[in-house]
Amino acid sequence: MPFAQVNDARMFYTDEGEGSPVLMVHGWSCDGSDWAWQIPALKAAGYRCITPDLRGHGRSSVPAGGYTPRQYAADLAGLIGQLGCGPVVAIGHSMGGATVVALAVEHPEVVRAVVPVDSAYGFESETAVTLPR
């Protein structure tokens, strides 16, 4: 099983296919397996599919802190660097959408395009306090 040490987290990821890299980022309380239905079609279309489990999710480690889109983005930038696969098309669902936007803003050199799906942007500040930080 592939793992990468990024920052203070041990990140699990899958890496399938060949061609232009697509990074698929799951939402809060999920893991990279959420993208299992999309991977066969993307691979058949000639894409390399990279699906990480963010820190604290799935098979990745659970560090004491760092549960923000900016830290997730820093972890992903580290993974992309280790894999030598950037720039990527970064697709993110829900919290993963906020994370891929943060990745593009904070680490533009590793992102070719961003596709936020049902992203977590636009909620009231009262709701934000209930989300993990």
N, CA, C and O atoms as CSV, one atom per row, in Angstrom:
chain,resi,resn,atom,element,x,y,z
A,1,MET,N,N,0.839,-1.177,0.000
A,1,MET,CA,C,0.000,0.000,0.000
A,1,MET,C,C,0.884,1.242,0.000
A,1,MET,O,O,1.844,1.325,0.766
A,2,PRO,N,N,0.564,2.196,-0.852
A,2,PRO,CA,C,1.389,3.407,-0.920
A,2,PRO,C,C,1.044,4.422,0.172
A,2,PRO,O,O,-0.115,4.790,0.368
A,3,PHE,N,N,2.076,4.851,0.864
A,3,PHE,CA,C,1.970,5.918,1.854
A,3,PHE,C,C,3.059,6.935,1.559
A,3,PHE,O,O,4.110,6.594,1.016
A,4,ALA,N,N,2.802,8.177,1.919
A,4,ALA,CA,C,3.803,9.234,1.813
A,4,ALA,C,C,3.837,9.994,3.125
A,4,ALA,O,O,2.792,10.264,3.716
A,5,GLN,N,N,5.020,10.337,3.579
A,5,GLN,CA,C,5.156,11.180,4.763
A,5,GLN,C,C,5.138,12.627,4.282
A,5,GLN,O,O,6.053,13.069,3.587
A,6,VAL,N,N,4.095,13.359,4.653
A,6,VAL,CA,C,3.972,14.772,4.264
A,6,VAL,C,C,3.702,15.587,5.519
A,6,VAL,O,O,2.737,15.354,6.247
A,7,ASN,N,N,4.587,16.551,5.745
A,7,ASN,CA,C,4.509,17.353,6.958
A,7,ASN,C,C,4.486,16.422,8.165
A,7,ASN,O,O,5.380,15.586,8.301
A,8,ASP,N,N,3.497,16.539,9.039
A,8,ASP,CA,C,3.452,15.662,10.212
A,8,ASP,C,C,2.448,14.526,10.056
A,8,ASP,O,O,2.004,13.953,11.051
A,9,ALA,N,N,2.090,14.198,8.829
A,9,ALA,CA,C,1.094,13.154,8.575
A,9,ALA,C,C,1.659,12.062,7.666
A,9,ALA,O,O,2.480,12.320,6.786
A,10,ARG,N,N,1.203,10.856,7.904
A,10,ARG,CA,C,1.480,9.731,7.009
A,10,ARG,C,C,0.223,9.548,6.162
A,10,ARG,O,O,-0.817,9.112,6.656
A,11,MET,N,N,0.338,9.890,4.873
A,11,MET,CA,C,-0.825,9.937,3.995
A,11,MET,C,C,-0.909,8.696,3.112
A,11,MET,O,O,0.036,8.352,2.402
A,12,PHE,N,N,-2.061,8.034,3.174
A,12,PHE,CA,C,-2.348,6.931,2.265
A,12,PHE,C,C,-2.869,7.513,0.960
A,12,PHE,O,O,-3.565,8.529,0.966
A,13,TYR,N,N,-2.538,6.878,-0.159
A,13,TYR,CA,C,-3.065,7.320,-1.450
A,13,TYR,C,C,-3.067,6.148,-2.424
A,13,TYR,O,O,-2.352,5.164,-2.234
A,14,THR,N,N,-3.878,6.270,-3.463
A,14,THR,CA,C,-3.806,5.343,-4.581
A,14,THR,C,C,-3.343,6.138,-5.792
A,14,THR,O,O,-3.557,7.347,-5.871
A,15,ASP,N,N,-2.716,5.461,-6.720
A,15,ASP,CA,C,-2.163,6.091,-7.923
A,15,ASP,C,C,-2.341,5.094,-9.053
A,15,ASP,O,O,-1.623,4.098,-9.138
A,16,GLU,N,N,-3.310,5.375,-9.922
A,16,GLU,CA,C,-3.660,4.424,-10.977
A,16,GLU,C,C,-3.699,5.107,-12.325
A,16,GLU,O,O,-4.065,6.279,-12.423
A,17,GLY,N,N,-3.326,4.388,-13.355
A,17,GLY,CA,C,-3.419,4.895,-14.713
A,17,GLY,C,C,-2.185,5.664,-15.137
A,17,GLY,O,O,-1.244,5.853,-14.366
A,18,GLU,N,N,-2.217,6.104,-16.390
A,18,GLU,CA,C,-1.114,6.851,-16.985
A,18,GLU,C,C,-1.689,8.041,-17.730
A,18,GLU,O,O,-2.840,8.029,-18.165
A,19,GLY,N,N,-0.877,9.054,-17.865
A,19,GLY,CA,C,-1.306,10.238,-18.602
A,19,GLY,C,C,-1.336,11.460,-17.711
A,19,GLY,O,O,-0.650,11.512,-16.691
A,20,SER,N,N,-2.129,12.439,-18.095
A,20,SER,CA,C,-2.242,13.672,-17.324
A,20,SER,C,C,-2.808,13.366,-15.945
A,20,SER,O,O,-3.779,12.619,-15.826
A,21,PRO,N,N,-2.205,13.942,-14.891
A,21,PRO,CA,C,-2.635,13.612,-13.528
A,21,PRO,C,C,-3.894,14.344,-13.081
A,21,PRO,O,O,-4.051,15.545,-13.302
A,22,VAL,N,N,-4.780,13.591,-12.450
A,22,VAL,CA,C,-5.990,14.120,-11.838
A,22,VAL,C,C,-5.930,13.740,-10.354
A,22,VAL,O,O,-5.828,12.565,-10.003
A,23,LEU,N,N,-5.996,14.749,-9.505
A,23,LEU,CA,C,-6.005,14.551,-8.056
A,23,LEU,C,C,-7.444,14.670,-7.592
A,23,LEU,O,O,-8.084,15.696,-7.824
A,24,MET,N,N,-7.966,13.634,-6.939
A,24,MET,CA,C,-9.355,13.627,-6.493
A,24,MET,C,C,-9.397,13.614,-4.976
A,24,MET,O,O,-8.913,12.679,-4.338
A,25,VAL,N,N,-9.985,14.669,-4.399
A,25,VAL,CA,C,-9.947,14.881,-2.951
A,25,VAL,C,C,-11.351,14.724,-2.367
A,25,VAL,O,O,-12.295,15.380,-2.806
A,26,HIS,N,N,-11.469,13.855,-1.384
A,26,HIS,CA,C,-12.736,13.541,-0.732
A,26,HIS,C,C,-13.178,14.648,0.215
A,26,HIS,O,O,-12.417,15.570,0.508
A,27,GLY,N,N,-14.404,14.548,0.687
A,27,GLY,CA,C,-14.955,15.486,1.664
A,27,GLY,C,C,-14.724,15.026,3.091
A,27,GLY,O,O,-14.118,13.984,3.341
A,28,TRP,N,N,-15.225,15.831,4.023
A,28,TRP,CA,C,-15.064,15.580,5.453
A,28,TRP,C,C,-15.690,14.246,5.834
A,28,TRP,O,O,-16.795,13.928,5.395
A,29,SER,N,N,-15.002,13.482,6.631
A,29,SER,CA,C,-15.380,12.178,7.180
A,29,SER,C,C,-15.460,11.079,6.126
A,29,SER,O,O,-16.069,10.037,6.369
A,30,CYS,N,N,-14.863,11.292,4.973
A,30,CYS,CA,C,-14.840,10.288,3.904
A,30,CYS,C,C,-13.399,9.864,3.655
A,30,CYS,O,O,-12.527,10.132,4.482
A,31,ASP,N,N,-13.139,9.214,2.539
A,31,ASP,CA,C,-11.769,8.876,2.146
A,31,ASP,C,C,-11.693,8.767,0.635
A,31,ASP,O,O,-12.694,8.930,-0.063
A,32,GLY,N,N,-10.505,8.491,0.139
A,32,GLY,CA,C,-10.285,8.465,-1.303
A,32,GLY,C,C,-11.119,7.449,-2.052
A,32,GLY,O,O,-11.310,7.587,-3.260
A,33,SER,N,N,-11.624,6.429,-1.369
A,33,SER,CA,C,-12.433,5.421,-2.056
A,33,SER,C,C,-13.749,5.997,-2.578
A,33,SER,O,O,-14.428,5.355,-3.380
A,34,ASP,N,N,-14.114,7.196,-2.133
A,34,ASP,CA,C,-15.327,7.837,-2.669
A,34,ASP,C,C,-15.272,8.018,-4.183
A,34,ASP,O,O,-16.310,8.129,-4.835
A,35,TRP,N,N,-14.061,8.050,-4.741
A,35,TRP,CA,C,-13.884,8.291,-6.176
A,35,TRP,C,C,-13.803,6.998,-6.982
A,35,TRP,O,O,-13.529,7.047,-8.182
A,36,ALA,N,N,-14.033,5.844,-6.359
A,36,ALA,CA,C,-13.868,4.554,-7.040
A,36,ALA,C,C,-14.704,4.433,-8.308
A,36,ALA,O,O,-14.287,3.767,-9.255
A,37,TRP,N,N,-15.866,5.057,-8.346
A,37,TRP,CA,C,-16.738,4.952,-9.517
A,37,TRP,C,C,-16.234,5.777,-10.691
A,37,TRP,O,O,-16.557,5.463,-11.836
A,38,GLN,N,N,-15.456,6.819,-10.442
A,38,GLN,CA,C,-14.961,7.679,-11.508
A,38,GLN,C,C,-13.629,7.196,-12.085
A,38,GLN,O,O,-13.311,7.492,-13.237
A,39,ILE,N,N,-12.860,6.466,-11.304
A,39,ILE,CA,C,-11.506,6.078,-11.721
A,39,ILE,C,C,-11.492,5.266,-13.022
A,39,ILE,O,O,-10.690,5.590,-13.897
A,40,PRO,N,N,-12.325,4.232,-13.209
A,40,PRO,CA,C,-12.240,3.462,-14.456
A,40,PRO,C,C,-12.447,4.317,-15.709
A,40,PRO,O,O,-11.730,4.149,-16.695
A,41,ALA,N,N,-13.405,5.220,-15.678
A,41,ALA,CA,C,-13.655,6.062,-16.854
A,41,ALA,C,C,-12.500,7.025,-17.103
A,41,ALA,O,O,-12.108,7.245,-18.249
A,42,LEU,N,N,-11.955,7.601,-16.029
A,42,LEU,CA,C,-10.837,8.527,-16.199
A,42,LEU,C,C,-9.593,7.795,-16.703
A,42,LEU,O,O,-8.882,8.309,-17.567
A,43,LYS,N,N,-9.326,6.612,-16.176
A,43,LYS,CA,C,-8.189,5.827,-16.664
A,43,LYS,C,C,-8.375,5.470,-18.134
A,43,LYS,O,O,-7.430,5.553,-18.919
A,44,ALA,N,N,-9.592,5.072,-18.510
A,44,ALA,CA,C,-9.865,4.721,-19.901
A,44,ALA,C,C,-9.690,5.915,-20.832
A,44,ALA,O,O,-9.362,5.752,-22.007
A,45,ALA,N,N,-9.910,7.115,-20.300
A,45,ALA,CA,C,-9.746,8.337,-21.096
A,45,ALA,C,C,-8.293,8.821,-21.105
A,45,ALA,O,O,-7.985,9.845,-21.715
A,46,GLY,N,N,-7.403,8.090,-20.433
A,46,GLY,CA,C,-5.989,8.416,-20.483
A,46,GLY,C,C,-5.477,9.298,-19.364
A,46,GLY,O,O,-4.516,10.044,-19.549
A,47,TYR,N,N,-6.114,9.219,-18.195
A,47,TYR,CA,C,-5.681,10.034,-17.062
A,47,TYR,C,C,-5.039,9.177,-15.981
A,47,TYR,O,O,-5.363,8.002,-15.812
A,48,ARG,N,N,-4.125,9.799,-15.261
A,48,ARG,CA,C,-3.524,9.212,-14.059
A,48,ARG,C,C,-4.358,9.694,-12.881
A,48,ARG,O,O,-4.501,10.901,-12.684
A,49,CYS,N,N,-4.905,8.785,-12.101
A,49,CYS,CA,C,-5.835,9.108,-11.015
A,49,CYS,C,C,-5.156,8.932,-9.664
A,49,CYS,O,O,-4.743,7.828,-9.307
A,50,ILE,N,N,-5.045,10.022,-8.918
A,50,ILE,CA,C,-4.424,10.010,-7.605
A,50,ILE,C,C,-5.492,10.365,-6.577
A,50,ILE,O,O,-6.087,11.442,-6.633
A,51,THR,N,N,-5.729,9.449,-5.639
A,51,THR,CA,C,-6.776,9.658,-4.644
A,51,THR,C,C,-6.203,9.478,-3.243
A,51,THR,O,O,-6.024,8.348,-2.788
A,52,PRO,N,N,-5.915,10.573,-2.560
A,52,PRO,CA,C,-5.382,10.484,-1.199
A,52,PRO,C,C,-6.481,10.375,-0.155
A,52,PRO,O,O,-7.634,10.732,-0.395
A,53,ASP,N,N,-6.094,9.875,0.999
A,53,ASP,CA,C,-6.901,9.995,2.215
A,53,ASP,C,C,-6.277,11.155,2.989
A,53,ASP,O,O,-5.115,11.071,3.389
A,54,LEU,N,N,-7.017,12.217,3.202
A,54,LEU,CA,C,-6.488,13.355,3.941
A,54,LEU,C,C,-6.166,12.961,5.372
A,54,LEU,O,O,-6.685,11.967,5.879
A,55,ARG,N,N,-5.309,13.740,6.022
A,55,ARG,CA,C,-4.960,13.483,7.434
A,55,ARG,C,C,-6.232,13.307,8.254
A,55,ARG,O,O,-7.200,14.050,8.093
A,56,GLY,N,N,-6.212,12.317,9.130
A,56,GLY,CA,C,-7.359,12.059,9.983
A,56,GLY,C,C,-8.491,11.313,9.305
A,56,GLY,O,O,-9.548,11.120,9.905
A,57,HIS,N,N,-8.294,10.893,8.077
A,57,HIS,CA,C,-9.334,10.197,7.314
A,57,HIS,C,C,-8.779,8.888,6.763
A,57,HIS,O,O,-7.581,8.766,6.506
A,58,GLY,N,N,-9.665,7.915,6.587
A,58,GLY,CA,C,-9.287,6.653,5.955
A,58,GLY,C,C,-8.094,6.001,6.598
A,58,GLY,O,O,-8.054,5.812,7.814
A,59,ARG,N,N,-7.107,5.652,5.772
A,59,ARG,CA,C,-5.915,4.942,6.251
A,59,ARG,C,C,-4.763,5.882,6.595
A,59,ARG,O,O,-3.682,5.418,6.960
A,60,SER,N,N,-4.972,7.191,6.486
A,60,SER,CA,C,-3.918,8.145,6.841
A,60,SER,C,C,-3.837,8.300,8.352
A,60,SER,O,O,-4.763,7.944,9.080
A,61,SER,N,N,-2.716,8.837,8.807
A,61,SER,CA,C,-2.519,9.016,10.243
A,61,SER,C,C,-3.413,10.138,10.783
A,61,SER,O,O,-4.029,10.892,10.031
A,62,VAL,N,N,-3.456,10.215,12.098
A,62,VAL,CA,C,-4.317,11.175,12.790
A,62,VAL,C,C,-3.439,12.077,13.674
A,62,VAL,O,O,-3.355,11.871,14.884
A,63,PRO,N,N,-2.792,13.072,13.064
A,63,PRO,CA,C,-1.979,13.991,13.871
A,63,PRO,C,C,-2.848,14.795,14.840
A,63,PRO,O,O,-4.072,14.830,14.710
A,64,ALA,N,N,-2.209,15.427,15.796
A,64,ALA,CA,C,-2.932,16.199,16.812
A,64,ALA,C,C,-3.653,17.410,16.232
A,64,ALA,O,O,-4.663,17.837,16.791
A,65,GLY,N,N,-3.173,17.969,15.141
A,65,GLY,CA,C,-3.803,19.166,14.580
A,65,GLY,C,C,-3.647,19.225,13.078
A,65,GLY,O,O,-3.224,18.263,12.435
A,66,GLY,N,N,-4.002,20.387,12.529
A,66,GLY,CA,C,-3.847,20.611,11.101
A,66,GLY,C,C,-5.065,20.282,10.263
A,66,GLY,O,O,-4.936,19.972,9.078
A,67,TYR,N,N,-6.239,20.343,10.855
A,67,TYR,CA,C,-7.456,19.948,10.146
A,67,TYR,C,C,-8.156,21.151,9.534
A,67,TYR,O,O,-9.292,21.478,9.880
A,68,THR,N,N,-7.445,21.803,8.610
A,68,THR,CA,C,-7.981,22.960,7.891
A,68,THR,C,C,-7.729,22.758,6.410
A,68,THR,O,O,-6.811,22.028,6.037
A,69,PRO,N,N,-8.531,23.395,5.552
A,69,PRO,CA,C,-8.254,23.275,4.120
A,69,PRO,C,C,-6.833,23.703,3.739
A,69,PRO,O,O,-6.234,23.106,2.845
A,70,ARG,N,N,-6.288,24.720,4.398
A,70,ARG,CA,C,-4.924,25.167,4.073
A,70,ARG,C,C,-3.888,24.110,4.437
A,70,ARG,O,O,-2.935,23.908,3.684
A,71,GLN,N,N,-4.047,23.430,5.569
A,71,GLN,CA,C,-3.092,22.381,5.923
A,71,GLN,C,C,-3.278,21.165,5.037
A,71,GLN,O,O,-2.297,20.558,4.607
A,72,TYR,N,N,-4.532,20.796,4.754
A,72,TYR,CA,C,-4.763,19.702,3.812
A,72,TYR,C,C,-4.078,20.021,2.480
A,72,TYR,O,O,-3.453,19.153,1.871
A,73,ALA,N,N,-4.203,21.282,2.034
A,73,ALA,CA,C,-3.580,21.695,0.777
A,73,ALA,C,C,-2.065,21.571,0.846
A,73,ALA,O,O,-1.436,21.121,-0.112
A,74,ALA,N,N,-1.472,21.966,1.972
A,74,ALA,CA,C,-0.024,21.825,2.132
A,74,ALA,C,C,0.383,20.358,2.071
A,74,ALA,O,O,1.409,20.023,1.479
A,75,ASP,N,N,-0.410,19.487,2.676
A,75,ASP,CA,C,-0.133,18.051,2.612
A,75,ASP,C,C,-0.205,17.559,1.168
A,75,ASP,O,O,0.652,16.795,0.723
A,76,LEU,N,N,-1.229,17.998,0.442
A,76,LEU,CA,C,-1.387,17.567,-0.949
A,76,LEU,C,C,-0.249,18.083,-1.820
A,76,LEU,O,O,0.232,17.367,-2.699
A,77,ALA,N,N,0.187,19.323,-1.585
A,77,ALA,CA,C,1.324,19.859,-2.337
A,77,ALA,C,C,2.561,18.999,-2.084
A,77,ALA,O,O,3.336,18.735,-3.003
A,78,GLY,N,N,2.744,18.560,-0.831
A,78,GLY,CA,C,3.852,17.665,-0.513
A,78,GLY,C,C,3.743,16.333,-1.234
A,78,GLY,O,O,4.739,15.809,-1.732
A,79,LEU,N,N,2.541,15.786,-1.292
A,79,LEU,CA,C,2.326,14.519,-2.003
A,79,LEU,C,C,2.617,14.681,-3.490
A,79,LEU,O,O,3.306,13.854,-4.087
A,80,ILE,N,N,2.095,15.738,-4.081
A,80,ILE,CA,C,2.328,15.989,-5.513
A,80,ILE,C,C,3.820,16.118,-5.783
A,80,ILE,O,O,4.329,15.590,-6.772
A,81,GLY,N,N,4.519,16.824,-4.897
A,81,GLY,CA,C,5.967,16.961,-5.046
A,81,GLY,C,C,6.685,15.629,-4.969
A,81,GLY,O,O,7.583,15.363,-5.767
A,82,GLN,N,N,6.307,14.795,-4.026
A,82,GLN,CA,C,6.951,13.489,-3.886
A,82,GLN,C,C,6.680,12.597,-5.082
A,82,GLN,O,O,7.549,11.837,-5.507
A,83,LEU,N,N,5.460,12.691,-5.631
A,83,LEU,CA,C,5.119,11.871,-6.793
A,83,LEU,C,C,5.678,12.461,-8.082
A,83,LEU,O,O,5.752,11.769,-9.097
A,84,GLY,N,N,6.072,13.731,-8.055
A,84,GLY,CA,C,6.603,14.382,-9.247
A,84,GLY,C,C,5.596,14.447,-10.375
A,84,GLY,O,O,5.949,14.264,-11.540
A,85,CYS,N,N,4.342,14.707,-10.036
A,85,CYS,CA,C,3.281,14.603,-11.037
A,85,CYS,C,C,2.587,15.923,-11.372
A,85,CYS,O,O,1.641,15.924,-12.159
A,86,GLY,N,N,3.021,17.030,-10.805
A,86,GLY,CA,C,2.321,18.294,-11.036
A,86,GLY,C,C,2.687,18.931,-12.353
A,86,GLY,O,O,3.713,18.581,-12.936
A,87,PRO,N,N,1.889,19.850,-12.840
A,87,PRO,CA,C,0.641,20.296,-12.230
A,87,PRO,C,C,-0.498,19.313,-12.484
A,87,PRO,O,O,-0.497,18.583,-13.475
A,88,VAL,N,N,-1.464,19.308,-11.575
A,88,VAL,CA,C,-2.590,18.384,-11.624
A,88,VAL,C,C,-3.896,19.133,-11.863
A,88,VAL,O,O,-4.002,20.329,-11.595
A,89,VAL,N,N,-4.873,18.414,-12.366
A,89,VAL,CA,C,-6.254,18.879,-12.310
A,89,VAL,C,C,-6.755,18.390,-10.958
A,89,VAL,O,O,-6.803,17.185,-10.709
A,90,ALA,N,N,-7.128,19.321,-10.088
A,90,ALA,CA,C,-7.529,18.992,-8.723
A,90,ALA,C,C,-9.047,19.059,-8.605
A,90,ALA,O,O,-9.651,20.119,-8.763
A,91,ILE,N,N,-9.647,17.912,-8.325
A,91,ILE,CA,C,-11.092,17.804,-8.165
A,91,ILE,C,C,-11.367,17.554,-6.683
A,91,ILE,O,O,-10.738,16.688,-6.074
A,92,GLY,N,N,-12.298,18.305,-6.100
A,92,GLY,CA,C,-12.607,18.104,-4.698
A,92,GLY,C,C,-14.090,18.163,-4.430
A,92,GLY,O,O,-14.800,19.011,-4.972
A,93,HIS,N,N,-14.554,17.258,-3.592
A,93,HIS,CA,C,-15.963,17.223,-3.215
A,93,HIS,C,C,-16.141,17.794,-1.818
A,93,HIS,O,O,-15.393,17.436,-0.909
A,94,SER,N,N,-17.114,18.673,-1.629
A,94,SER,CA,C,-17.472,19.242,-0.342
A,94,SER,C,C,-16.251,19.901,0.294
A,94,SER,O,O,-15.697,20.834,-0.286
A,95,MET,N,N,-15.816,19.445,1.468
A,95,MET,CA,C,-14.623,20.020,2.078
A,95,MET,C,C,-13.414,19.860,1.159
A,95,MET,O,O,-12.510,20.696,1.169
A,96,GLY,N,N,-13.397,18.804,0.375
A,96,GLY,CA,C,-12.330,18.620,-0.607
A,96,GLY,C,C,-12.332,19.716,-1.653
A,96,GLY,O,O,-11.282,20.052,-2.200
A,97,GLY,N,N,-13.515,20.289,-1.943
A,97,GLY,CA,C,-13.595,21.420,-2.861
A,97,GLY,C,C,-12.894,22.635,-2.287
A,97,GLY,O,O,-12.143,23.313,-2.989
A,98,ALA,N,N,-13.135,22.913,-1.013
A,98,ALA,CA,C,-12.439,24.016,-0.349
A,98,ALA,C,C,-10.942,23.745,-0.310
A,98,ALA,O,O,-10.136,24.668,-0.431
A,99,THR,N,N,-10.571,22.487,-0.143
A,99,THR,CA,C,-9.161,22.116,-0.071
A,99,THR,C,C,-8.458,22.314,-1.406
A,99,THR,O,O,-7.340,22.830,-1.434
A,100,VAL,N,N,-9.088,21.914,-2.525
A,100,VAL,CA,C,-8.419,22.089,-3.815
A,100,VAL,C,C,-8.346,23.557,-4.212
A,100,VAL,O,O,-7.415,23.962,-4.908
A,101,VAL,N,N,-9.313,24.357,-3.781
A,101,VAL,CA,C,-9.212,25.799,-4.014
A,101,VAL,C,C,-8.035,26.361,-3.220
A,101,VAL,O,O,-7.260,27.159,-3.746
A,102,ALA,N,N,-7.896,25.951,-1.961
A,102,ALA,CA,C,-6.755,26.377,-1.148
A,102,ALA,C,C,-5.442,25.906,-1.782
A,102,ALA,O,O,-4.450,26.634,-1.755
A,103,LEU,N,N,-5.427,24.718,-2.343
A,103,LEU,CA,C,-4.240,24.201,-3.017
A,103,LEU,C,C,-3.852,25.112,-4.179
A,103,LEU,O,O,-2.677,25.437,-4.353
A,104,ALA,N,N,-4.837,25.520,-4.967
A,104,ALA,CA,C,-4.555,26.394,-6.115
A,104,ALA,C,C,-4.085,27.775,-5.674
A,104,ALA,O,O,-3.216,28.365,-6.316
A,105,VAL,N,N,-4.640,28.289,-4.600
A,105,VAL,CA,C,-4.260,29.617,-4.109
A,105,VAL,C,C,-2.883,29.588,-3.461
A,105,VAL,O,O,-2.044,30.443,-3.744
A,106,GLU,N,N,-2.648,28.610,-2.593
A,106,GLU,CA,C,-1.410,28.548,-1.810
A,106,GLU,C,C,-0.246,27.910,-2.567
A,106,GLU,O,O,0.913,28.214,-2.286
A,107,HIS,N,N,-0.543,27.030,-3.523
A,107,HIS,CA,C,0.501,26.289,-4.245
A,107,HIS,C,C,0.160,26.248,-5.743
A,107,HIS,O,O,-0.011,25.163,-6.300
A,108,PRO,N,N,0.059,27.401,-6.395
A,108,PRO,CA,C,-0.407,27.440,-7.787
A,108,PRO,C,C,0.491,26.673,-8.754
A,108,PRO,O,O,0.040,26.266,-9.825
A,109,GLU,N,N,1.744,26.474,-8.393
A,109,GLU,CA,C,2.670,25.771,-9.282
A,109,GLU,C,C,2.323,24.294,-9.454
A,109,GLU,O,O,2.797,23.665,-10.400
A,110,VAL,N,N,1.515,23.729,-8.570
A,110,VAL,CA,C,1.187,22.301,-8.670
A,110,VAL,C,C,-0.222,22.051,-9.212
A,110,VAL,O,O,-0.658,20.903,-9.302
A,111,VAL,N,N,-0.936,23.130,-9.575
A,111,VAL,CA,C,-2.328,22.993,-10.021
A,111,VAL,C,C,-2.506,23.539,-11.433
A,111,VAL,O,O,-2.129,24.674,-11.723
A,112,ARG,N,N,-3.079,22.728,-12.296
A,112,ARG,CA,C,-3.414,23.151,-13.660
A,112,ARG,C,C,-4.838,23.691,-13.719
A,112,ARG,O,O,-5.100,24.687,-14.393
A,113,ALA,N,N,-5.757,23.035,-13.012
A,113,ALA,CA,C,-7.164,23.440,-13.007
A,113,ALA,C,C,-7.806,22.930,-11.725
A,113,ALA,O,O,-7.313,21.990,-11.101
A,114,VAL,N,N,-8.913,23.562,-11.338
A,114,VAL,CA,C,-9.640,23.203,-10.118
A,114,VAL,C,C,-11.088,22.903,-10.476
A,114,VAL,O,O,-11.720,23.636,-11.237
A,115,VAL,N,N,-11.603,21.815,-9.913
A,115,VAL,CA,C,-13.001,21.443,-10.099
A,115,VAL,C,C,-13.607,21.195,-8.718
A,115,VAL,O,O,-13.554,20.072,-8.217
A,116,PRO,N,N,-14.187,22.235,-8.094
A,116,PRO,CA,C,-14.861,22.015,-6.810
A,116,PRO,C,C,-16.282,21.491,-7.064
A,116,PRO,O,O,-17.031,22.074,-7.848
A,117,VAL,N,N,-16.643,20.397,-6.401
A,117,VAL,CA,C,-17.954,19.775,-6.569
A,117,VAL,C,C,-18.709,19.897,-5.245
A,117,VAL,O,O,-18.267,19.371,-4.223
A,118,ASP,N,N,-19.847,20.591,-5.266
A,118,ASP,CA,C,-20.642,20.775,-4.058
A,118,ASP,C,C,-19.751,21.261,-2.919
A,118,ASP,O,O,-19.767,20.731,-1.808
A,119,SER,N,N,-18.973,22.291,-3.243
A,119,SER,CA,C,-17.954,22.782,-2.319
A,119,SER,C,C,-18.560,23.408,-1.076
A,119,SER,O,O,-19.728,23.796,-1.056
A,120,ALA,N,N,-17.739,23.495,-0.044
A,120,ALA,CA,C,-18.183,23.981,1.259
A,120,ALA,C,C,-18.169,25.498,1.366
A,120,ALA,O,O,-18.284,26.027,2.472
A,121,TYR,N,N,-18.033,26.213,0.260
A,121,TYR,CA,C,-18.032,27.673,0.323
A,121,TYR,C,C,-19.449,28.223,0.409
A,121,TYR,O,O,-20.399,27.612,-0.081
A,122,GLY,N,N,-19.574,29.383,1.037
A,122,GLY,CA,C,-20.844,30.081,1.043
A,122,GLY,C,C,-21.715,29.855,2.255
A,122,GLY,O,O,-22.842,30.349,2.282
A,123,PHE,N,N,-21.249,29.128,3.269
A,123,PHE,CA,C,-22.070,28.916,4.448
A,123,PHE,C,C,-21.878,30.062,5.438
A,123,PHE,O,O,-20.903,30.810,5.360
A,124,GLU,N,N,-22.801,30.183,6.347
A,124,GLU,CA,C,-22.761,31.248,7.345
A,124,GLU,C,C,-21.642,31.009,8.349
A,124,GLU,O,O,-21.270,29.862,8.598
A,125,SER,N,N,-21.103,32.078,8.929
A,125,SER,CA,C,-19.992,31.949,9.873
A,125,SER,C,C,-20.392,31.134,11.107
A,125,SER,O,O,-19.533,30.499,11.719
A,126,GLU,N,N,-21.665,31.135,11.484
A,126,GLU,CA,C,-22.116,30.338,12.621
A,126,GLU,C,C,-21.935,28.841,12.347
A,126,GLU,O,O,-21.671,28.063,13.264
A,127,THR,N,N,-22.078,28.452,11.092
A,127,THR,CA,C,-21.899,27.059,10.714
A,127,THR,C,C,-20.428,26.674,10.757
A,127,THR,O,O,-20.095,25.541,11.103
A,128,ALA,N,N,-19.555,27.591,10.415
A,128,ALA,CA,C,-18.138,27.307,10.349
A,128,ALA,C,C,-17.572,26.836,11.676
A,128,ALA,O,O,-16.642,26.029,11.698
A,129,VAL,N,N,-18.113,27.323,12.779
A,129,VAL,CA,C,-17.582,26.923,14.088
A,129,VAL,C,C,-17.832,25.455,14.390
A,129,VAL,O,O,-17.177,24.893,15.266
A,130,THR,N,N,-18.766,24.819,13.684
A,130,THR,CA,C,-19.057,23.415,13.931
A,130,THR,C,C,-18.154,22.491,13.119
A,130,THR,O,O,-18.147,21.283,13.355
A,131,LEU,N,N,-17.392,23.033,12.167
A,131,LEU,CA,C,-16.543,22.222,11.309
A,131,LEU,C,C,-15.190,21.993,11.971
A,131,LEU,O,O,-14.739,22.822,12.762
A,132,PRO,N,N,-14.529,20.857,11.650
A,132,PRO,CA,C,-13.217,20.602,12.240
A,132,PRO,C,C,-12.209,21.627,11.788
A,132,PRO,O,O,-12.274,22.115,10.660
A,133,ARG,N,N,-11.284,21.956,12.654
A,133,ARG,CA,C,-10.253,22.938,12.315
A,133,ARG,C,C,-8.894,22.302,12.385
A,133,ARG,O,O,-7.888,22.965,12.134
